[in-house]
Amino acid sequence: MIDVEDLVELVRNYNPRSNSDLIRGAYAYGKAMHEGQFRHSGEPYFTHPVEVAALLTEQQMDDATIATALLHDTIEDTKSTYAEVADRFGEEIAGLVDGVTKLTNLELSSTETRQAENFRKLLMAMSKDLRVLLVKLADRLHNMRTIKHMRPEKQVQKAHETMEIYAPLAGRMGMQWMRDELEDLAFSVLNSEARNSIMRRFLRLQKDTGDVIPRITGDIRDVLEKQGVEAQVFGRAKKPYSVWRKMQEKELSFSRLSDIYAFRVITRSEDDCYAVLGAIHRRWRAVPGRFKDYISQPKTNGYRSIHTTVSGRDGKRVEIQIRTREMHEVAEAGVAAHWSYRDGERVENPFAVDPAKWLESLTDRFLASDDHDEFLEHVKLEMFADQVFCFTPKGEVVKLPRGATPIDFAYAIHTRIGDSCVGSRVDGLRVPLWTRLRNGQSVEITTAEGQRPQATWMDIAVTGRARSAIRRSLREEHRDRFAKLGRELARVAFEHVGKKATDKALRTAAKALGLKDAEELLARLGSAELSGNAVVAALYPELKKQAKPESVEPTRAVIGLRQDQNSQRARCCQPVPGERIVGITYRGRGVVVHAIDCPALVEFEDQPDRWVDLHWHDGTHAPAYSVTLDVTMVNDAGVLGRICTLIGEQKANISDMQFTDRKPDFYRMSIDVEVRDVEHLHNVLTALEADSDVAALERLRDVERKP
């Protein structure tokens, strides 16, 4: 593990004015909080926050970010609290640590709807302070570097999450080196055979041809010396995942791939960049269609560079990137370059993007959709897209992903233009709407009043914005027809399990599925975007499940107790498996288990010696955890019996019930229900909430009830 003084020195190397006492204090506090905790590898847990901090020193981050890295798991995994961190290190650092904790708690690899909603939350957390995401990315990178110590199924889950969310985010932020490494680490988990095959072919190629990188690097340096341009030249082989992706996209074998090496030329000025480009194109033949000038047309994350591919030594294709030192800093650090230092001073890199403006441009597009699936599709399309730049007839630049069509161009200007599009002209010539646009083309859209989007446009459009708008328009056009059909399908599906598809049941199902309202649910049901079984399962999952044998309850449901300690659930919050918990010791009574958000814990904040770090065991629990429900229902014949039946159908047992208020039209009562875990409780609540005669329902948590 890196020693505190070594870490302090790493920061001083780029920031001599660093607050070393702050970093030492964060190091000591984090180490004390994580004392006794270990990683899957057997190493002390604190080695992880230290490595995350070290990764951020490579990006020359400020003191607050380094301190946050050292503390980023304290609120989540130790007895530390937000208030204590704020008191010791200030509100700025406490806010950053809390932001990282919230990102950690998002289940980004869960179902599509939940994943989309959590990704929204991730973007909102980023929007407060981008440094939260920088710490989280460094955290994920170190976890991926040490992923072999996790369980195989956990490795696959984290690798998918990394490939779909964190690697594209790093790329979008301009941190291409991190994206490449994250993708390659995830690739080694998800398709280790393919990665090993590419590595073997690299070794065989090197054995057959020798190490070509020094030779080509030397050739480029010779050309630049003759031209009188001062520059640095670097070369590298591309990452295995990058090679594999290119093989898949172009449907080529490894032996037919020509540009598996990349070279970078770092110059002193922008004029030198174009001088280098001219010298290289005079020396070697440029490959048509492989030239991009991101200096004159920068990417939205501030990336600037010239890319060209030439036929180099022995006819091999060589990709060359040309940029200045300042451009290179942005290319390496991306949006993080905003916080960078040079020669011990905080510098204003003229090419670094303002993080606030970058986040605004990102979130405005991503958060515009009110549909979960469309939102996630939009995110993934935008994340992975390489850009092309086209012009309106007035000369304004429109940025689009590679492969975009005039339909995408029209919607990029305005939804109204896209909806009424009937034709397009590219560079003055009339072209079909499915034409793929190229860099530098001028595009003119022809519109007509009364035109509506066509279903075939879904096969033409590429951008999430266009596809979302087309889908929304088509759905509205057919909404009434789909809704009528959907209501009939819902009726049949509900009758199949002995239930009625009442308006309230449909509204509750829509809420459970993350849809806007019952009409949205019926329209999706009628358009076959949603099945009747899925709607029923959202309300009555126990009726749709096949009975599964439950595993035997182990001797201890709560993990973290000493052998001589017993535990009991707190009556005030009634925690159940699946909820985060903490224990409070009582003399002669053992440990009382509270939910982590129980208000009763406030009175123990100044007694840290009584707190015990606990968690539920991972297996299946027996339905033996009593939870009190506060139910207000219609005073009518058969209502109470139906409510008891609904609870029984969810495989939950009623252990006690009592009326708390009787009125001529409504009864209010508390019902003690025994459940397995928080998911089981959610199923019971959803089934009850869907009943038309249940006016109000909530889980009762009473801080006045003694533990």
C-alpha positions in Angstrom: 0.0 0.0 0.0 1.2 3.5 -0.9 2.5 5.3 2.3 0.9 8.6 3.2 4.1 10.6 2.6 4.5 9.0 -0.8 0.9 10.0 -1.7 1.6 13.6 -0.5 4.7 13.7 -2.6 2.8 12.5 -5.7 0.5 15.5 -5.3 3.3 17.9 -4.6 5.0 16.9 -7.8 2.4 18.8 -9.8 1.0 21.1 -7.0 3.7 22.3 -4.6 1.1 24.4 -2.9 -1.0 21.4 -2.0 -2.6 21.3 1.5 -0.6 18.3 2.7 -2.2 18.3 6.1 -5.6 17.8 4.5 -4.4 14.8 2.6 -2.6 13.4 5.7 -5.8 13.9 7.7 -8.0 12.2 5.2 -5.5 9.3 4.9 -5.4 8.8 8.7 -9.2 9.0 9.1 -9.9 6.7 6.2 -7.4 4.1 7.4 -8.9 4.2 10.9 -12.5 3.9 9.6 -11.6 0.9 7.4 -9.6 -0.8 10.2 -10.4 -4.5 10.3 -12.0 -4.6 6.8 -10.5 -6.6 4.0 -11.0 -6.9 0.2 -11.8 -10.2 -1.6 -8.0 -10.5 -2.3 -7.3 -10.6 1.5 -5.6 -7.2 1.4 -6.6 -4.5 3.9 -9.6 -2.7 2.4 -7.9 0.7 2.7 -5.5 -0.2 0.0 -8.3 0.4 -2.4 -9.1 4.1 -1.6 -5.4 4.8 -1.6 -5.0 3.3 -5.1 -8.0 5.4 -6.3 -6.3 8.5 -4.9 -3.1 7.6 -6.6 -4.9 7.2 -10.0 -6.4 10.7 -9.6 -2.9 12.1 -9.0 -2.0 10.9 -12.5 -4.8 13.2 -13.7 -3.3 16.0 -11.5 -6.6 16.5 -9.6 -7.0 19.1 -6.8 -6.7 18.4 -3.1 -10.4 18.1 -2.5 -10.7 15.3 -5.1 -7.7 13.4 -3.6 -9.2 13.6 -0.1 -12.6 12.5 -1.5 -10.9 9.4 -3.0 -9.4 8.5 0.3 -12.8 8.9 2.0 -15.1 7.7 -0.7 -16.2 4.5 1.0 -16.4 5.8 4.6 -20.0 6.9 4.7 -21.1 3.8 2.8 -19.0 1.0 4.4 -18.1 2.3 7.9 -19.7 3.9 10.9 -18.7 7.3 9.6 -21.4 9.8 8.9 -21.9 12.8 6.5 -21.9 15.1 9.5 -18.6 13.8 10.9 -16.9 14.1 7.5 -18.3 17.6 7.0 -17.1 18.6 10.5 -13.6 17.2 9.9 -13.0 18.1 6.3 -15.6 20.7 5.3 -18.9 20.7 3.4 -17.2 20.5 -0.1 -15.5 17.2 0.6 -18.4 15.8 2.5 -20.7 16.6 -0.5 -18.3 14.9 -2.9 -18.0 11.8 -0.7 -21.8 11.7 -0.4 -22.1 12.0 -4.2 -19.8 9.1 -4.7 -21.8 7.1 -2.2 -25.0 7.7 -4.1 -23.4 6.6 -7.4 -22.1 3.4 -5.7 -25.7 2.6 -4.5 -27.1 2.8 -8.1 -27.8 -0.7 -9.5 -26.7 0.1 -13.1 -26.7 -3.5 -14.2 -30.3 -4.2 -13.2 -33.4 -4.4 -15.5 -33.6 -2.0 -18.4 -36.3 0.3 -16.8 -34.4 0.4 -13.4 -31.1 0.9 -15.3 -32.5 3.8 -17.2 -33.9 5.5 -14.1 -30.7 5.0 -12.2 -28.7 6.4 -15.1 -30.8 9.5 -14.9 -29.9 9.7 -11.2 -26.2 9.3 -12.1 -26.4 12.2 -14.6 -28.1 14.3 -12.0 -25.5 13.5 -9.4 -22.8 14.4 -12.0 -24.5 17.7 -12.7 -23.8 18.9 -9.2 -20.0 18.3 -9.4 -18.2 16.4 -12.1 -15.4 15.4 -9.7 -17.9 12.9 -8.2 -17.8 11.0 -11.4 -14.0 11.3 -11.8 -13.6 9.6 -8.4 -16.1 7.0 -9.3 -14.4 6.2 -12.6 -11.0 5.8 -10.8 -12.8 3.6 -8.3 -14.2 1.4 -11.1 -10.8 1.2 -12.9 -9.1 -0.1 -9.8 -11.9 -2.5 -9.1 -11.6 -3.8 -12.7 -7.9 -4.2 -12.3 -8.4 -6.4 -9.3 -11.7 -8.1 -10.5 -10.2 -11.6 -10.6 -10.7 -11.9 -6.8 -14.5 -11.6 -7.2 -17.0 -14.4 -7.7 -17.4 -15.3 -11.4 -21.0 -14.2 -11.6 -20.1 -10.9 -9.9 -17.2 -10.4 -12.4 -19.6 -10.8 -15.4 -22.1 -8.3 -13.8 -19.4 -5.7 -13.2 -17.9 -6.2 -16.6 -21.2 -5.7 -18.4 -21.8 -2.6 -16.3 -18.4 -1.3 -17.1 -18.7 -2.0 -20.8 -22.2 -0.4 -21.1 -22.0 2.6 -18.7 -18.6 3.5 -17.3 -16.3 3.0 -20.3 -18.6 5.0 -22.7 -18.8 7.7 -20.0 -15.0 7.9 -19.8 -14.9 8.2 -23.6 -17.6 10.8 -23.6 -15.6 12.8 -21.1 -12.5 12.7 -23.4 -10.6 10.2 -21.2 -9.9 7.8 -24.0 -7.0 6.0 -22.2 -9.4 5.1 -19.4 -12.1 4.0 -21.8 -9.6 1.8 -23.6 -8.4 0.2 -20.4 -11.9 -0.3 -18.9 -13.1 -1.9 -22.2 -10.1 -4.2 -22.3 -10.5 -5.3 -18.7 -14.2 -6.0 -19.2 -13.4 -7.8 -22.5 -11.0 -10.1 -20.6 -13.9 -11.1 -18.4 -16.7 -11.3 -21.0 -14.8 -13.0 -23.8 -11.4 -14.1 -22.5 -10.9 -16.6 -25.4 -11.2 -13.9 -28.0 -8.8 -11.6 -26.1 -6.2 -14.3 -25.6 -6.5 -15.2 -29.3 -5.7 -11.6 -30.4 -2.8 -11.4 -27.9 -1.3 -14.6 -29.4 -1.7 -13.2 -32.9 0.1 -10.0 -31.8 3.0 -12.1 -30.5 3.1 -14.1 -33.6 3.1 -11.0 -35.8 5.9 -9.4 -33.7 7.9 -12.6 -34.1 7.4 -12.7 -37.8 8.0 -9.0 -38.6 9.9 -7.8 -35.6 8.9 -4.8 -33.5 7.7 -2.4 -36.2 6.8 0.5 -33.7 10.4 1.7 -33.3 11.0 1.5 -37.0 7.9 3.5 -38.0 8.5 6.0 -35.2 12.0 6.5 -36.6 10.6 7.0 -40.1 8.2 9.8 -38.9 11.0 11.5 -36.9 13.3 11.5 -40.0 10.5 13.2 -42.1 9.9 15.8 -39.4 13.6 16.6 -39.0 13.9 17.2 -42.8 10.9 19.5 -42.6 12.5 21.4 -39.7 9.5 20.7 -37.3 10.2 20.1 -33.6 7.9 17.4 -32.3 7.7 14.3 -30.1 6.6 11.0 -31.7 5.1 8.0 -29.9 3.8 4.7 -31.1 1.7 1.8 -29.7 -0.2 -1.3 -30.6 -4.0 -0.9 -30.2 -5.8 -2.6 -27.3 -7.1 -6.1 -27.9 -10.7 -5.0 -27.5 -10.2 -2.1 -30.0 -8.8 -4.6 -32.5 -11.6 -7.2 -31.9 -14.3 -4.5 -32.3 -12.8 -3.4 -35.6 -12.7 -7.1 -36.7 -16.4 -7.4 -35.9 -17.5 -4.1 -37.5 -15.6 -4.7 -40.7 -16.0 -8.5 -40.7 -12.3 -9.0 -41.3 -9.8 -11.5 -40.0 -6.8 -10.4 -37.9 -4.5 -11.0 -40.9 -6.5 -8.6 -43.0 -6.4 -5.8 -40.5 -3.9 -3.2 -41.5 -4.1 -0.3 -38.9 -3.5 -2.2 -35.7 -0.8 0.4 -34.7 -1.4 4.0 -33.8 1.2 6.8 -33.7 1.0 10.2 -32.0 2.9 13.4 -32.9 2.9 16.2 -30.2 3.9 19.6 -31.6 4.5 23.1 -30.1 1.8 25.0 -32.0 -1.3 24.6 -34.1 0.7 25.8 -37.2 3.2 22.9 -36.6 0.2 20.4 -36.6 -0.6 21.3 -40.2 3.1 21.4 -41.2 3.4 17.8 -39.8 0.3 16.8 -41.7 1.7 18.1 -45.0 5.1 16.5 -44.4 3.5 13.1 -43.7 1.2 13.2 -46.7 4.1 14.2 -49.0 6.1 11.2 -47.7 3.4 8.6 -47.6 0.2 8.0 -49.6 -2.9 9.1 -47.6 -5.8 6.5 -47.3 -9.0 8.0 -48.7 -11.8 8.6 -46.2 -9.5 8.2 -43.2 -8.9 11.9 -42.5 -10.5 13.9 -39.7 -9.7 17.4 -38.6 -10.9 17.8 -35.0 -8.8 21.0 -34.6 -11.1 23.0 -36.9 -14.2 21.0 -35.7 -13.6 20.0 -32.0 -15.6 17.3 -30.2 -18.1 18.5 -27.6 -15.8 17.3 -24.8 -13.0 19.7 -26.0 -11.0 17.0 -27.9 -8.8 18.5 -30.7 -6.5 16.6 -33.0 -5.8 15.7 -36.6 -6.3 12.1 -37.5 -5.0 10.6 -40.7 -4.1 7.1 -42.0 -1.3 6.5 -44.5 0.2 3.5 -46.3 3.6 3.4 -44.5 6.5 1.0 -44.4 5.9 -2.2 -46.5 2.4 -0.9 -47.4 1.1 -1.3 -43.9 -1.6 1.2 -42.9 -0.6 3.5 -40.1 -2.9 5.7 -38.1 -1.3 9.0 -37.0 -2.8 11.6 -34.6 -1.3 15.1 -34.6 -1.9 17.7 -31.8 -0.2 20.3 -29.6 0.8 19.8 -26.0 -2.3 21.6 -24.6 -4.5 19.6 -26.9 -2.8 16.4 -25.8 -3.5 17.3 -22.1 -7.2 17.6 -22.9 -7.1 14.4 -25.0 -5.6 12.5 -22.0 -7.6 14.1 -19.1 -10.7 15.1 -21.1 -13.1 17.2 -19.0 -10.8 16.7 -16.0 -8.2 19.0 -17.6 -10.2 21.8 -16.1 -8.6 21.0 -12.8 -5.1 20.3 -14.0 -1.8 21.8 -12.9 1.4 22.5 -14.9 4.8 23.4 -13.3 3.1 23.6 -9.9 0.5 26.2 -11.0 -3.2 25.7 -11.7 -3.5 26.5 -15.4 -6.3 27.6 -17.7 -6.0 25.2 -20.6 -7.7 27.1 -23.5 -8.9 23.9 -25.0 -10.4 22.4 -21.7 -14.2 22.4 -21.7 -16.1 24.1 -18.9 -17.5 21.1 -16.9 -20.7 22.9 -16.1 -21.4 23.7 -19.8 -20.4 20.1 -20.9 -22.8 18.6 -18.3 -25.6 20.9 -19.4 -25.2 19.8 -23.0 -25.1 16.2 -22.0 -28.0 16.1 -19.5 -30.3 18.4 -21.6 -30.4 15.8 -24.4 -30.4 12.7 -22.2 -33.1 13.9 -19.7 -35.5 15.1 -22.4 -37.2 11.8 -22.9 -40.0 10.7 -20.5 -39.7 7.1 -21.6 -37.3 4.8 -19.8 -36.5 2.5 -22.8 -36.1 5.4 -25.2 -33.9 7.2 -22.7 -31.5 4.3 -22.3 -31.4 3.7 -26.1 -30.7 7.4 -26.5 -27.9 7.2 -23.9 -26.2 4.2 -25.5 -26.4 5.6 -29.0 -25.0 8.9 -28.0 -22.2 7.4 -25.8 -20.7 5.2 -28.5 -21.1 7.6 -31.5 -18.3 9.0 -33.5 -19.3 12.3 -34.9 -19.7 13.8 -38.4 -20.2 17.5 -39.0 -22.7 18.8 -41.6 -23.8 22.3 -42.5 -27.2 24.0 -42.8 -27.8 26.1 -45.9 -26.9 29.1 -43.7 -23.5 27.6 -42.8 -24.4 26.5 -39.2 -22.7 23.3 -38.0 -24.8 20.3 -37.0 -23.0 17.5 -35.1 -24.3 14.0 -35.7 -23.1 10.5 -35.0 -21.4 8.5 -37.8 -24.0 6.8 -40.1 -26.6 9.6 -39.5 -29.1 10.3 -42.3 -31.1 13.5 -43.4 -33.8 12.3 -41.0 -31.4 12.6 -38.1 -30.2 16.0 -39.4 -33.8 17.3 -39.6 -34.6 16.2 -36.0 -31.3 17.7 -34.8 -32.5 21.1 -36.0 -36.0 20.9 -34.5 -38.6 18.2 -33.8 -41.1 20.1 -35.9 -38.7 20.0 -38.9 -38.2 16.3 -38.5 -41.9 15.5 -38.2 -42.7 17.4 -41.4 -39.7 16.2 -43.5 -40.6 15.0 -47.0 -37.2 15.2 -48.7 -33.6 16.4 -48.6 -30.8 17.9 -50.7 -27.2 17.1 -50.0 -24.6 19.5 -51.6 -27.5 20.7 -53.9 -28.5 17.2 -55.1 -31.7 15.5 -54.2 -31.0 12.3 -52.2 -33.1 9.6 -50.5 -33.8 10.1 -46.8 -31.8 6.9 -46.0 -28.5 8.4 -47.4 -25.6 8.3 -45.0 -24.2 11.7 -44.4 -20.4 12.5 -44.5 -18.2 15.2 -43.0 -18.5 18.6 -44.5 -21.7 18.1 -46.5 -24.3 20.8 -46.8 -27.8 19.5 -46.1 -31.2 21.1 -46.9 -34.4 19.7 -45.6 -37.7 20.0 -47.5 -40.9 20.1 -45.3 -44.6 19.9 -46.1 -47.6 20.9 -43.9 -49.6 17.8 -42.8 -46.7 15.4 -43.2 -46.3 12.9 -40.3 -43.4 10.5 -39.5 -43.5 7.2 -41.2 -43.0 3.8 -39.6 -40.1 3.1 -42.0 -38.2 6.0 -40.6 -37.4 3.9 -37.6 -35.1 1.8 -39.8 -33.5 4.9 -41.2 -32.9 7.1 -38.1 -29.7 6.6 -36.1 -29.8 9.2 -33.3 -31.7 8.6 -30.1 -33.4 12.0 -30.5 -34.8 11.2 -33.9 -35.9 7.6 -33.0 -37.5 8.9 -29.8 -39.5 11.6 -31.6 -40.6 9.2 -34.4 -41.7 6.5 -31.9 -43.6 9.1 -29.9 -45.4 10.4 -32.9 -46.3 7.0 -34.2 -47.5 6.0 -30.7 -49.7 9.1 -30.5 -51.2 8.4 -33.9 -52.2 4.9 -33.1 -52.8 5.5 -29.4 -56.6 5.2 -29.3 -56.6 2.0 -31.4 -53.8 0.5 -29.3 -55.5 1.5 -26.0 -58.7 -0.2 -26.9 -56.9 -3.4 -27.8 -54.7 -3.1 -24.7 -57.7 -2.9 -22.4 -59.1 -6.1 -23.8 -55.7 -7.8 -23.5 -55.5 -6.6 -19.9 -59.0 -7.9 -19.1 -58.1 -11.4 -20.4 -54.7 -11.4 -18.5 -56.2 -10.4 -15.2 -59.2 -12.8 -15.5 -56.7 -15.6 -16.1 -55.4 -15.2 -12.5 -58.9 -14.4 -11.1 -58.5 -10.6 -10.9 -60.2 -7.6 -12.5 -58.4 -5.0 -14.6 -59.9 -2.0 -12.7 -58.7 1.5 -13.5 -56.9 1.6 -10.1 -55.2 -1.7 -10.8 -54.0 -0.5 -14.1 -52.7 2.8 -12.6 -50.8 0.9 -10.0 -49.3 -1.4 -12.6 -48.2 1.5 -14.7 -46.5 3.0 -11.6 -44.8 -0.3 -10.8 -43.5 -0.5 -14.4 -42.3 3.1 -14.4 -44.9 4.3 -17.0 -46.6 7.7 -16.9 -50.2 6.5 -16.5 -52.7 3.7 -17.3 -53.3 5.0 -20.8 -49.6 4.7 -21.5 -49.7 1.1 -20.2 -52.7 0.2 -22.3 -51.2 1.7 -25.5 -48.0 -0.3 -25.0 -50.0 -3.4 -24.3 -52.0 -2.9 -27.5 -48.9 -2.2 -29.6 -47.2 -5.4 -28.2 -44.4 -3.4 -26.5 -45.6 -4.9 -23.3 -47.2 -8.3 -22.5 -50.3 -9.0 -20.4 -48.2 -11.4 -18.2 -45.8 -8.6 -17.5 -48.6 -6.3 -16.3 -50.1 -9.0 -14.0 -46.6 -9.9 -12.7 -46.0 -6.3 -11.7 -49.0 -6.5 -9.4 -49.1 -10.1 -8.4 -45.6 -11.6 -8.8 -46.4 -14.4 -6.4 -49.2 -15.6 -8.6 -46.9 -15.7 -11.6 -44.0 -17.4 -9.9 -43.6 -21.2 -10.0 -43.2 -22.4 -6.5 -39.5 -22.8 -5.6 -38.1 -24.7 -2.7 -36.8 -22.3 -0.1 -33.3 -22.8 1.2 -32.9 -23.7 4.8 -32.6 -20.7 7.1 -29.1 -20.6 8.6 -28.5 -20.3 12.3 -27.8 -16.6 11.9 -29.8 -14.3 9.6 -27.6 -11.3 10.5 -23.9 -11.3 9.7 -21.4 -9.3 11.8 -22.3 -10.5 15.3 -19.8 -12.1 17.7 -20.5 -15.7 18.7 -21.6 -14.6 22.1 -24.0 -12.0 20.8 -27.7 -12.3 20.1 -29.8 -10.0 18.1 -33.4 -8.7 17.8 -35.1 -6.5 15.3 -36.0 -3.0 16.4 -39.7 -2.5 16.8 -39.5 1.2 15.7 -38.3 0.5 12.1 -38.8 -3.3 11.7 -35.9 -3.9 9.3 -36.2 -6.8 6.8 -33.6 -8.6 4.6 -32.6 -6.5 1.7 -32.5 -3.2 3.7 -29.2 -1.8 5.0 -28.9 -2.3 8.7 -26.8 -1.4 11.7 -26.7 -2.8 15.3 -26.9 -1.0 18.6 -25.6 -2.8 21.7 -27.6 -2.9 24.9 -26.2 -4.3 28.2 -27.9 -7.6 29.0 -30.0 -7.5 25.8 -27.5 -8.1 23.0 -27.7 -6.2 19.8 -30.8 -4.4 18.5 -30.9 -4.3 14.6 -32.1 -1.0 13.1 -32.6 0.0 9.5 -29.8 2.4 8.5 -32.3 5.3 8.0 -34.2 4.7 11.3 -34.8 8.1 13.0 -34.2 6.5 16.4 -30.5 6.2 15.6 -30.0 9.9 16.1 -29.8 9.5 19.9 -26.8 7.2 19.5 -24.7 9.4 17.3 -22.5 10.4 20.2 -22.0 6.8 21.3 -20.0 5.2 18.5 -18.7 2.4 20.7 -22.3 1.0 20.7 -22.6 0.7 16.9 -22.1 -2.7 15.2 -21.6 -3.0 11.4 -24.1 -5.7 10.2 -25.7 -7.1 7.1 -28.2 -9.8 6.2 -26.9 -13.1 4.9 -27.2 -13.6 1.1 -29.4 -16.7 1.0 -33.2 -17.0 1.0 -34.9 -16.0 4.2 -38.0 -17.6 5.7 -41.2 -15.4 5.7 -40.8 -14.6 9.4 -40.1 -10.9 9.5 -43.2 -9.0 10.9 -43.9 -5.6 9.3 -46.8 -3.4 10.4 -49.0 -2.0 7.6 -51.4 1.0 8.1 -54.4 0.4 5.9 -57.4 2.6 5.2 -60.2 0.7 3.4 -63.8 1.1 2.3 -66.3 -0.1 5.0 -68.2 -2.5 2.8 -69.1 -6.2 2.9 -66.3 -8.6 1.8 -63.5 -5.9 1.7 -61.6 -7.2 4.7 -61.8 -10.7 3.5 -60.5 -9.8 0.1 -57.6 -7.9 1.6 -56.6 -10.9 3.7 -56.9 -13.1 0.6 -54.6 -10.7 -1.4 -52.0 -10.9 1.4 -52.2 -14.7 1.4 -51.9 -14.9 -2.4 -48.5 -13.2 -2.0 -47.4 -16.1 0.3 -47.4 -13.8 3.3 -48.9 -14.6 6.7 -51.0 -12.2 8.9 -49.8 -12.5 12.5 -52.0 -9.7 14.0 -54.5 -7.0 13.1 -56.4 -4.4 14.9 -58.8 -1.5 14.0 -57.4 1.9 14.9 -60.3 4.1 13.6 -63.9 3.3 12.5 -66.0 5.6 10.4 -69.3 5.0 8.6 -67.6 4.9 5.3 -64.0 3.9 6.0 -62.1 1.7 8.4 -58.5 2.2 9.4 -56.5 -0.7 10.8 -52.9 -2.0 11.4 -52.0 -5.4 10.0 -48.9 -7.2 11.0 -47.6 -9.2 8.0 -44.7 -11.7 8.0 -42.5 -11.4 4.9 -39.2 -12.8 3.6 -37.4 -9.7 2.5 -37.9 -6.2 1.2 -38.9 -7.5 -2.3 -41.6 -9.7 -0.8 -42.9 -6.7 1.2 -43.0 -4.6 -2.0 -45.1 -7.4 -3.7 -47.6 -7.3 -0.8 -47.9 -3.5 -0.8 -48.3 -3.4 -4.6 -51.1 -6.1 -4.6 -53.0 -4.1 -1.8 -52.5 -0.8 -3.5 -54.0 -2.1 -6.7 -57.3 -2.9 -4.9 -60.1 -0.4 -5.6 -61.3 -0.4 -2.0 -57.9 0.4 -0.4 -58.0 4.2 0.0 -54.6 4.6 1.7 -51.7 2.3 2.5 -48.3 2.7 4.1 -45.7 0.8 6.0 -45.9 1.9 9.7 -42.6 3.0 11.3 -43.1 4.4 14.8 -40.0 5.9 16.5 -42.0 6.0 19.8 -42.1 2.2 20.0 -39.2 1.1 22.1 -36.6 -1.2 20.4 
